[in-house]
Amino acid sequence: MRKLFIAGNWKMNLSGRKSCELVRKLGKQVGTVEDVKMAVCPPFVYLKDVAKILTDSNVAVGAQNMYPEPEGAFTGEVAGSMLLDVGCRYVILGHSERRHIMKETDEFINAKVHKALELGLEPIICVGEKLEQREAGETEDLVAAQVKGALADVAEARMDTVTIAYEPVWAIGTGKTATPEQADEVHGVIRDLIADMYSQSVADDLVIQYGGSVKPHNAEELLKMENIDGALVGGASLKAETFVPIIQTAVSVAGD
């Protein structure tokens, strides 16, 4: 049985003080929730402080990226072992902003996925199309290529800790949201692909989040779709007033 998973991607936002204030509120308001998996992914510099505050909470901590090498002369990069050292459980890999702004390739993302799994970090692998690709009818082929690229040579036994997040690039930070039906259709394509790549049981167990302007007002209709197993939340995860209601909606949907 898949458990809904709500994760907040803070991107390059908040100060140290505001980060700590936010997770204290989360800990008090949803820290004991058990029916839904929860995580926050702050900037690197705040990970340790956030993890310390959430130590006795059911809200886990994730990072927004990592480098695939264990150590070395890679100025400005962070190794997966360092993330574990400060209390991370999850790591976001292949986010569209890293694909399109930092020009990360499927091969590079795949190397990160392998290193994360080797270390025991649980990757949240992001895939998604641009608006012009959707309008050209390329969504399914593009998303399939990204999934295959990220999971190249990943063994079936490793898939139980993998999450995939479908994030249509045209709906990230724009206020636009794929309709529940549009999102669920792509989630279904991903699930069918995983069944072909691995097995139906792996596909049935795989958590596939939706990301792209998820807000309290649209969370319920998205989370009720058959193949949508949670949300990777951007802007709405920066305030308890908007993030907590999304988690509470997930709890309600999980209980239905």
Secondary structure, DSSP 4 states (H G I P E B T S, - for coil): -PPPEEEEE--S---HHHHHHHHHHHHHHHTT--SSEEEEE--GGGHHHHHHHTTTSSEEEEES--BSSSSSS-TT--BHHHHHHTT--EEEES-HHHHHTS---HHHHHHHHHHHHHHT-EEEEEE---HHHHHTT-HHHHHHHHHHHHTTT--GGGGGG-EEEE--GGGSSSS----HHHHHHHHHHHHHHHHHHT-HHHHHH-EEEE-SS--HHHHHHHHTSTT--EEEESGGGGSHHHHHHHHHHHHHHHH-
